[in-house]
Amino acid sequence: MIAVARARSAPQTFACEQRVRADIRRASAFDSDASNLESIIPGFIDFQILAPRPIVLHAGTLIRYRLRLFGVPLEWLTRIKDWQPGRSFTDLQLRGPCALRILVHRFTSQYGGTLVEDLVAYRLLSVTSVE
C-alpha cells in the first residue's frame, strides 16, 4: 500500500530570470497567454491544457492541465491569485503533484527589453510505502 500525505516542512524556493528582446507589453502578453505553455514545454512531457480557450487571465481564472512526468499521468489545476497586467501575476496550484506550489511571474523593463522573473515556492508531497 502507498500512502500520500501533505508535507509539513517549510516550502522550498526556485527562482529563474531571463532577459528577452521584447518590450514589456509584448513579453508579458506572451507569458500571460496560457496557450503558449504548450509551445515552450518539452514535448516528452505531453503537456495539454484542458481548459476551454481562449483563456482570459484575471484574478480567479482556473486552468486545468494534463501532463506526463516519467510516464506517470498527472492532472493539474491552478488559479490565478493575483493579476497585475503588464507587471506580474501569481498562479496557485489547487490540485497537482505538489503539496504546495505558488508561482509568481514578474516583468520589468530593462536595457531595451524585458526581464522576466519566475519565483516558485513549493512543497513536495510525502510518499511512503506501508505494508
C-alpha positions as CSV (number, residue, x, y, z in Angstrom):
1,M,0.0,0.0,0.0
2,I,1.2,3.5,-0.7
3,A,0.2,6.4,1.5
4,V,0.5,10.0,0.3
5,A,0.4,12.8,2.9
6,R,0.8,16.5,2.7
7,A,4.3,17.6,3.8
8,R,4.6,19.9,6.7
9,S,8.1,21.2,6.1
10,A,8.9,24.7,5.1
11,P,8.5,25.4,1.4
12,Q,11.4,25.2,-1.0
13,T,12.0,28.0,-3.5
14,F,13.3,28.1,-7.0
15,A,13.9,31.3,-8.9
16,C,14.9,32.0,-12.5
17,E,15.2,35.0,-14.7
18,Q,15.5,35.6,-18.4
19,R,16.1,38.8,-20.4
20,V,14.1,38.9,-23.6
21,R,14.4,41.2,-26.6
22,A,10.8,42.4,-26.5
23,D,9.1,45.3,-24.8
24,I,7.3,44.7,-21.6
25,R,3.9,44.7,-23.2
26,R,4.8,42.0,-25.7
27,A,6.8,39.9,-23.2
28,S,4.0,40.0,-20.6
29,A,1.3,39.3,-23.2
30,F,3.2,36.1,-24.3
31,D,3.7,34.9,-20.8
32,S,0.1,35.7,-19.9
33,D,-1.4,33.6,-22.6
34,A,-1.7,30.1,-21.1
35,S,-1.9,28.6,-24.6
36,N,1.8,29.4,-25.1
37,L,2.7,26.9,-22.5
38,E,2.2,24.1,-24.9
39,S,4.8,25.6,-27.3
40,I,7.5,26.1,-24.7
41,I,7.2,22.9,-22.5
42,P,9.3,20.0,-23.9
43,G,7.2,17.5,-26.0
44,F,8.2,14.4,-23.9
45,I,6.1,15.8,-21.0
46,D,3.0,15.6,-23.2
47,F,1.6,18.8,-21.7
48,Q,-2.0,19.7,-22.6
49,I,-4.3,22.5,-21.5
50,L,-7.7,21.1,-20.7
51,A,-9.4,24.4,-20.0
52,P,-11.7,25.9,-22.8
53,R,-10.0,28.5,-25.0
54,P,-9.3,31.3,-25.2
55,I,-8.3,31.6,-21.6
56,V,-8.7,35.2,-20.4
57,L,-6.5,35.7,-17.4
58,H,-7.7,37.7,-14.4
59,A,-7.8,37.1,-10.6
60,G,-9.8,33.9,-10.1
61,T,-9.2,32.3,-13.5
62,L,-9.0,28.5,-13.2
63,I,-6.8,26.5,-15.7
64,R,-6.7,22.7,-15.9
65,Y,-3.7,20.9,-17.4
66,R,-2.6,17.3,-18.1
67,L,0.9,16.1,-18.4
68,R,3.1,13.0,-18.1
69,L,6.1,13.1,-15.8
70,F,8.3,10.0,-16.2
71,G,5.4,8.3,-17.9
72,V,3.0,9.0,-15.0
73,P,-0.1,10.9,-16.0
74,L,-0.9,14.0,-13.8
75,E,-3.7,16.4,-13.8
76,W,-3.1,19.9,-12.5
77,L,-5.5,22.7,-11.6
78,T,-4.2,26.3,-11.0
79,R,-6.0,29.5,-10.1
80,I,-4.7,33.0,-10.9
81,K,-4.4,34.5,-7.5
82,D,-3.1,38.0,-8.3
83,W,-3.3,39.7,-11.6
84,Q,-1.5,43.0,-12.5
85,P,-1.4,43.2,-16.3
86,G,2.0,44.0,-17.7
87,R,3.6,43.8,-14.3
88,S,3.1,40.5,-12.6
89,F,0.7,37.6,-11.9
90,T,0.6,34.7,-9.4
91,D,-0.7,31.3,-10.0
92,L,-1.6,28.9,-7.2
93,Q,-1.8,25.1,-7.6
94,L,-5.1,23.9,-6.2
95,R,-4.6,20.3,-7.3
96,G,-1.5,18.6,-8.7
97,P,1.8,16.9,-7.9
98,C,2.9,19.2,-5.1
99,A,1.6,19.7,-1.6
100,L,2.1,23.5,-2.3
101,R,3.0,25.4,-5.4
102,I,2.8,29.1,-5.8
103,L,4.4,30.7,-8.9
104,V,5.0,34.4,-9.2
105,H,5.7,35.8,-12.7
106,R,7.2,39.4,-12.8
107,F,8.1,41.7,-15.8
108,T,10.5,44.6,-15.6
109,S,11.6,46.9,-18.5
110,Q,15.4,46.7,-18.7
111,Y,18.0,47.6,-21.2
112,G,15.7,47.9,-24.2
113,G,14.0,44.6,-23.4
114,T,12.3,42.9,-20.5
115,L,13.5,41.0,-17.5
116,V,11.1,38.0,-16.9
117,E,11.4,36.6,-13.4
118,D,9.7,33.5,-12.1
119,L,9.7,32.6,-8.4
120,V,8.3,29.3,-7.2
121,A,7.5,28.3,-3.7
122,Y,6.7,24.6,-3.4
123,R,6.5,21.7,-1.1
124,L,6.5,18.2,-2.4
125,L,4.1,15.5,-1.3
126,S,5.4,12.9,1.1
127,V,5.0,9.4,-0.3
128,T,5.6,6.4,1.8
129,S,5.2,2.7,1.3
130,V,3.2,0.9,4.0
131,E,3.0,-2.8,4.2
